[in-house]
Amino acid sequence: MRWTKIVKILGDLLIVNFSFYMAFWIRFSGNIPYINWQAYWTTAIWITLVAFILFYSYGLYVGGRYRWIEIFAALVWIVVLTTLFGIALSYMLQKYAFPRSVFLMTAPLQLLLLSTWRYAIWRYSIWRQGVLTLVVVGPVEAADMRARQLTVEGERLYRVLGLVVQAGVTPDRTEFPVLGTFEELATALDNSRPKAVLLCDGLYMEQRERMLREITARNLAVFIVPDIYEILLAQARMGQLDGIPVFRVDGFVALPAGAWKRAFDIALSLCLFIIATPLILLAALAIKIESPGGPVFYRQQRVGQGGRVFQLIKLRTMIPDAEKYTGPVLATAGDPRLTRVGRILRATRIDELPQIWNVLKGEMSFIGPRPERPVFVEQFRKEVPGYDWRHQLKVGITGLAQVQGRYSTTPADKLRYDLLYAKTISPLSDAQLLLHTLKVMLMRDKAS
């Protein structure tokens, strides 16, 4: 374990507990009664353990280049969930000497101190690592698209030095210099001296193999946009057939996953239904006040597991008859068809709550690929090779594409996320995705 990780763990857990001490000190004006302080110490180890699990689950002890908003959103939910757990634990253990007011005072103190501490670490990490300079290699259109994604969405974390594209093709419009062709990759790397190389999709296997030799010979980091074949190989098991070394590939979906996922979906649906009902009623009232003539709920055909079509239910967020003159149109960030109430419901994901009913009926799961409309499924089938693979999975309210992607994520990249999820599906991965879904609710640029 690197010393930086140890420093993060110790600093986080120290702040979590120090915040409780500060809240006790403020609550009792510096004279903390023994009985109250003892009530805290009997629960402190469990609160600390839960806080550590949440920090770990949100990936805050894993190296990587994250935007500050991602870290801050995780901290908000760590504080909220730790506070709720502490209140519930003190109630179950009948530690009534642990004042609820201390929990309420601790939460903002924790968020303030953790944010300050973690922001300092984040700034230090950015300074120490520096901007990651990259050369993007691939077919000209794909290379230009990936370079723009890194520049626009990566903020100051990444800088594209240039593109390496196929011979005989000149990009029509690109803001990035063309450093050479595939055959000139070695020279382009020696001249630009990047820290890493991004290999785009659309490259032939032979091209990738030759490029990887050139890149690894220079001890550079390499990132590869996987195709379906490579995703299939993820977590493949090494074996042999009569002395022949082989990889065993079992497909995308582990069949036993259906049983525990269904049990998990039913249990969570019943729990959330109690919490969601008041929110849905308040949202319905707001929708009716804003547009009395329009419906509260919005039903729409979506394609589910096995290509079966079902009726997905949501709270209405757009003007009535939003597609009357345009026909089916994909929703975008800042969609002008959204109502004022609808923008709030979209931003908080409250509009998705009625889908709990779809989960209870077995048409959806909590975690899985987002179901698309039939007209767009037909379009994506033509544009994205292997798109039907995602229909092996039960569709979900949220998924890996919604957690890791953004509004600008292409259907092809969403398919990659969906298939990567299928290869790694487990109760633990579903629990982590639910935690990260809470985080992305605070991030406006994440995928819908």
C-alpha positions in Angstrom: 0.0 0.0 0.0 1.4 3.4 -1.0 2.0 5.9 1.7 -0.4 8.3 0.0 -3.2 5.8 0.4 -2.4 5.4 4.1 -2.4 9.2 4.6 -5.8 9.4 2.9 -7.3 6.7 5.0 -5.9 8.0 8.3 -6.9 11.6 7.4 -10.4 10.7 6.4 -11.2 8.6 9.4 -9.6 11.1 11.8 -11.8 13.8 10.4 -14.9 11.6 10.6 -14.3 11.1 14.4 -12.9 14.6 15.1 -16.1 16.1 13.7 -18.1 14.2 16.3 -15.9 15.6 19.0 -16.3 19.2 17.7 -20.1 18.7 17.6 -20.1 17.4 21.2 -17.9 20.3 22.3 -20.3 22.8 20.7 -23.4 21.0 21.9 -22.3 21.0 25.6 -20.3 24.2 25.5 -16.9 22.5 26.0 -18.1 20.4 29.1 -19.0 17.0 27.6 -20.8 14.7 30.2 -19.1 11.3 30.5 -22.4 9.4 29.8 -22.9 11.2 26.5 -19.2 10.7 25.4 -19.4 7.1 26.4 -22.4 6.6 24.2 -20.4 7.9 21.3 -17.4 5.6 21.9 -19.5 2.5 22.0 -20.7 3.2 18.4 -17.5 4.9 17.1 -15.9 1.7 15.8 -18.9 0.8 13.7 -19.4 4.4 12.4 -15.7 4.4 11.5 -15.9 1.1 9.7 -19.0 2.1 7.7 -17.3 5.4 6.7 -14.2 3.4 5.5 -16.4 1.1 3.5 -18.1 4.1 1.8 -14.8 5.8 1.1 -13.5 2.6 -0.5 -16.7 1.9 -2.4 -16.7 5.3 -4.0 -13.2 4.7 -5.2 -11.5 7.4 -3.1 -8.6 5.2 -2.3 -8.0 4.2 -5.9 -5.5 6.1 -8.0 -6.8 7.9 -11.0 -7.6 11.3 -12.5 -10.9 12.6 -11.2 -12.7 15.9 -11.5 -13.3 17.7 -8.2 -17.1 17.5 -8.7 -16.9 13.7 -8.7 -15.0 13.7 -5.4 -17.2 16.3 -3.8 -20.4 14.4 -4.8 -19.0 11.3 -3.3 -18.2 13.1 0.0 -21.7 14.5 0.2 -23.2 11.0 0.1 -20.5 9.5 2.4 -21.5 12.1 5.1 -25.3 11.6 4.5 -25.1 7.8 4.6 -22.7 7.7 7.6 -25.0 10.0 9.5 -28.1 7.9 8.8 -26.2 4.8 9.8 -25.1 6.4 13.0 -28.6 7.5 14.0 -30.0 4.1 13.2 -27.2 2.3 15.1 -27.6 4.4 18.2 -31.3 3.8 18.2 -30.9 0.0 17.8 -28.3 -0.1 20.6 -30.5 2.1 22.7 -27.8 4.7 23.1 -30.2 7.5 23.9 -27.4 9.5 25.6 -26.1 10.0 22.1 -28.0 13.2 21.2 -29.6 13.3 17.7 -28.6 17.0 17.6 -24.9 16.0 17.7 -25.5 14.0 14.5 -27.2 16.9 12.8 -24.3 19.2 13.8 -21.6 16.7 12.8 -22.8 16.3 9.2 -22.0 19.8 8.0 -18.8 19.8 10.0 -17.7 16.5 8.4 -18.6 17.8 4.9 -16.6 21.1 5.5 -13.5 19.4 6.9 -13.5 16.5 4.5 -14.0 18.8 1.5 -11.1 21.0 2.6 -8.9 18.0 3.3 -9.7 16.2 0.1 -9.5 19.4 -2.1 -6.0 19.9 -0.8 -5.1 16.3 -1.7 -6.7 16.7 -5.1 -4.8 19.8 -5.9 -1.6 18.2 -4.7 -2.3 15.2 -6.9 -2.9 17.3 -9.9 0.3 19.3 -9.3 2.4 16.1 -8.7 1.0 14.1 -11.6 0.8 17.0 -14.0 -1.4 17.1 -17.1 -1.5 13.8 -18.8 -0.3 14.4 -22.4 -1.6 12.0 -25.0 -1.3 11.1 -28.6 -4.5 9.7 -30.1 -4.2 7.0 -32.7 -7.0 5.8 -34.9 -9.2 6.4 -38.0 -9.3 10.1 -38.5 -13.0 10.6 -37.5 -12.7 8.4 -34.4 -9.3 10.0 -33.4 -10.7 13.5 -33.7 -13.8 12.6 -31.7 -11.9 11.0 -28.9 -9.4 14.0 -28.8 -12.3 16.4 -28.5 -13.9 14.4 -25.7 -10.6 14.5 -23.7 -10.2 18.2 -24.3 -13.8 19.2 -23.5 -14.6 16.8 -20.7 -11.2 16.2 -19.2 -10.7 19.9 -18.3 -7.2 20.4 -17.1 -6.5 16.7 -16.5 -5.6 15.8 -20.1 -3.9 17.5 -23.1 -3.9 16.0 -26.6 -0.6 16.6 -28.4 -1.9 15.4 -31.7 -3.3 12.7 -33.9 -1.9 9.7 -35.7 -4.2 8.7 -38.5 -4.4 6.4 -41.5 -2.3 7.3 -44.6 -4.0 9.2 -47.5 -6.7 10.8 -45.3 -6.7 14.5 -44.5 -9.2 15.6 -41.8 -11.7 18.2 -42.9 -11.9 20.1 -39.7 -9.8 19.4 -36.6 -8.1 21.6 -34.0 -5.4 19.0 -33.4 -2.1 18.6 -35.3 -1.7 15.5 -37.3 1.6 14.0 -36.2 1.8 11.3 -38.8 0.3 8.1 -40.2 0.1 4.7 -38.7 3.4 3.7 -40.3 5.0 6.8 -38.8 3.9 6.2 -35.3 7.4 5.6 -33.9 8.6 8.9 -35.3 5.5 10.7 -34.0 6.0 9.4 -30.5 9.7 10.3 -30.5 9.0 13.8 -31.7 6.0 14.6 -29.4 7.2 12.7 -26.3 3.7 12.0 -24.8 3.1 10.3 -21.4 0.4 8.0 -22.9 -1.2 6.9 -26.1 -4.9 6.3 -26.7 -5.7 3.6 -29.3 -9.2 4.2 -30.7 -11.7 1.7 -32.0 -11.7 0.9 -35.7 -8.1 -0.3 -35.8 -7.4 -3.8 -37.1 -5.9 -6.4 -34.8 -2.6 -6.5 -36.8 -2.3 -2.7 -36.6 -2.9 -2.7 -32.8 -0.3 -5.4 -32.3 2.4 -3.5 -34.2 1.4 -0.2 -32.5 1.6 -1.8 -29.0 5.1 -3.0 -29.7 6.2 0.5 -30.6 4.4 2.1 -27.6 5.5 -0.4 -24.9 9.1 -0.3 -26.2 9.1 3.4 -25.2 7.6 2.5 -21.7 4.5 4.7 -22.3 1.1 4.1 -20.8 -1.5 2.9 -23.4 -5.3 3.1 -23.2 -7.3 1.0 -25.6 -11.0 1.5 -26.5 -12.2 -2.1 -26.5 -14.3 -3.7 -29.2 -16.9 -6.4 -28.5 -14.3 -9.2 -29.1 -12.0 -7.8 -26.5 -14.9 -7.3 -24.0 -15.7 -10.9 -24.5 -12.2 -11.8 -23.4 -12.5 -9.9 -20.2 -12.2 -12.2 -17.2 -11.8 -15.2 -19.6 -10.3 -18.3 -17.9 -7.1 -19.8 -19.0 -7.3 -23.5 -19.7 -6.3 -26.3 -22.1 -7.9 -28.7 -24.5 -5.8 -31.9 -24.8 -2.7 -29.9 -24.3 -3.8 -26.9 -26.4 -3.6 -23.6 -24.4 -7.0 -21.8 -24.7 -9.1 -19.1 -23.2 -12.6 -20.2 -22.1 -15.2 -17.6 -22.9 -18.6 -18.1 -21.3 -20.5 -15.3 -23.0 -21.6 -12.0 -21.5 -24.2 -13.0 -18.8 -23.8 -15.5 -16.0 -27.1 -17.3 -15.8 -27.2 -17.7 -12.0 -27.4 -13.9 -11.7 -31.1 -13.9 -12.5 -32.1 -15.4 -9.1 -30.3 -13.1 -6.7 -30.9 -10.0 -8.9 -34.7 -10.7 -8.8 -34.7 -11.2 -5.0 -32.6 -8.0 -4.6 -34.9 -6.0 -6.9 -38.1 -7.1 -5.1 -36.7 -6.3 -1.6 -35.3 -2.9 -2.6 -38.5 -2.0 -4.5 -40.6 -2.6 -1.4 -38.3 -0.6 0.8 -38.0 2.3 -1.6 -41.8 2.4 -2.4 -42.4 3.7 1.1 -39.9 6.5 0.7 -40.8 7.2 -2.9 -44.6 7.6 -2.5 -44.6 11.0 -0.8 -42.0 12.3 -3.3 -44.1 11.1 -6.3 -47.3 12.7 -4.8 -45.5 16.0 -4.3 -44.0 15.9 -7.8 -47.5 15.0 -9.2 -49.0 18.1 -7.5 -46.3 20.3 -8.9 -46.8 19.0 -12.4 -50.5 19.6 -12.2 -50.1 23.1 -10.9 -47.7 24.0 -13.7 -49.8 22.4 -16.5 -53.3 21.5 -15.3 -54.3 20.1 -18.7 -51.5 17.6 -19.1 -51.0 14.1 -17.6 -48.9 13.5 -14.5 -47.4 10.2 -15.7 -45.8 9.5 -19.0 -45.9 6.0 -20.5 -43.6 5.1 -23.3 -42.7 1.9 -25.2 -39.2 0.6 -24.4 -37.3 -2.5 -25.5 -36.4 -4.8 -22.7 -34.7 -8.2 -22.2 -34.9 -10.4 -25.2 -36.1 -7.6 -27.3 -39.6 -7.6 -25.7 -41.4 -4.2 -25.7 -43.0 -3.0 -22.4 -44.6 0.2 -21.1 -42.1 2.3 -19.1 -43.7 4.8 -16.7 -42.2 8.1 -15.6 -43.3 11.4 -14.2 -43.9 13.8 -17.1 -41.1 16.3 -17.4 -41.8 17.7 -20.9 -44.6 19.8 -22.3 -47.7 17.9 -23.3 -47.4 16.3 -26.8 -43.7 17.2 -26.9 -43.1 15.1 -30.0 -46.3 16.0 -31.9 -44.4 17.9 -34.6 -40.9 16.5 -34.3 -41.5 12.8 -34.0 -39.3 10.6 -31.7 -36.2 12.6 -30.7 -33.5 11.7 -28.2 -33.5 13.8 -25.0 -30.4 16.1 -24.7 -28.9 18.2 -21.9 -30.8 21.5 -21.8 -33.7 20.1 -23.8 -36.1 23.1 -24.6 -39.1 20.8 -24.3 -38.6 20.4 -20.6 -40.9 22.3 -18.2 -39.7 24.2 -15.2 -40.8 21.5 -12.9 -39.5 18.9 -15.3 -36.0 20.3 -15.1 -36.0 19.9 -11.3 -37.4 16.4 -11.6 -34.8 15.4 -14.2 -31.9 17.0 -12.2 -32.9 15.1 -9.0 -33.9 11.9 -10.9 -37.3 12.0 -9.1 -39.0 11.5 -12.5 -37.5 8.0 -12.6 -39.2 6.9 -9.3 -42.4 5.4 -10.9 -40.1 2.9 -12.6 -40.1 1.0 -9.3 -43.4 -0.4 -10.5 -41.7 -1.7 -13.6 -39.1 -3.3 -11.4 -41.8 -5.0 -9.2 -43.5 -6.3 -12.3 -40.2 -7.9 -13.5 -39.9 -5.8 -16.6 -36.8 -4.0 -15.3 -34.1 -4.4 -12.8 -32.5 -1.6 -10.7 -29.1 -2.2 -12.4 -28.8 -2.9 -16.1 -28.7 -1.2 -19.5 -31.1 1.7 -19.9 -34.1 0.6 -22.1 -34.4 2.5 -25.4 -37.4 3.2 -27.6 -38.1 0.7 -30.4 -37.4 3.4 -33.1 -34.0 4.1 -31.7 -33.2 0.5 -31.2 -33.7 -0.1 -34.9 -31.4 2.9 -35.7 -28.7 1.7 -33.3 -28.8 -1.8 -34.7 -27.8 -0.5 -38.0 -25.1 1.9 -36.7 -23.6 -0.1 -33.8 -22.3 -3.6 -34.5 -23.4 -6.1 -31.8 -26.0 -3.8 -30.3 -28.4 -6.7 -29.7 -25.9 -8.2 -27.2 -27.2 -5.8 -24.6 -30.7 -7.3 -24.9 -29.4 -10.4 -23.1 -29.6 -8.4 -19.9 -32.6 -7.2 -18.1 -32.8 -3.5 -18.5 -32.4 -1.2 -15.5 -33.2 2.2 -13.9 -29.4 2.8 -13.7 -26.3 1.1 -14.9 -22.6 1.4 -15.6 -23.2 3.7 -18.6 -25.2 6.1 -16.5 -22.5 6.1 -13.7 -19.4 6.3 -15.9 -20.8 8.0 -19.0 -22.2 11.5 -19.7 -25.0 13.1 -21.8 -22.5 13.2 -24.7 -21.7 9.4 -24.4 -22.3 7.8 -27.8 -24.6 4.7 -28.2 -21.5 2.7 -29.1 -19.7 3.6 -25.9 -22.9 3.0 -23.9 -22.9 -0.5 -25.4 -19.3 -1.0 -24.3 -20.3 0.0 -20.7 -23.3 -2.3 -20.8 -21.3 -5.3 -22.0 -18.5 -4.6 -19.5 -21.1 -4.6 -16.7 -22.4 -8.0 -18.0 -19.0 -9.5 -17.7 -18.5 -8.3 -14.1 -22.0 -8.6 -12.7 -22.2 -9.6 -9.0 -24.1 -8.5 -5.9 -21.1 -6.3 -4.9 -20.9 -4.6 -8.2 -24.6 -3.8 -8.1 -24.3 -2.4 -4.6 -21.4 -0.2 -5.7 -23.3 1.0 -8.8 -26.3 2.0 -6.6 -23.9 4.1 -4.4 -22.4 5.7 -7.5 -25.8 6.4 -8.8 -26.5 8.5 -5.7 -23.3 10.4 -6.5 -24.1 11.1 -10.2 -27.5 12.6 -9.1 -25.4 15.6 -8.0 -23.6 15.8 -11.3 -25.5 17.5 -14.1 -23.3 16.2 -17.0 -23.8 12.5 -16.4 -25.6 10.2 -18.8 -29.4 9.9 -18.6 
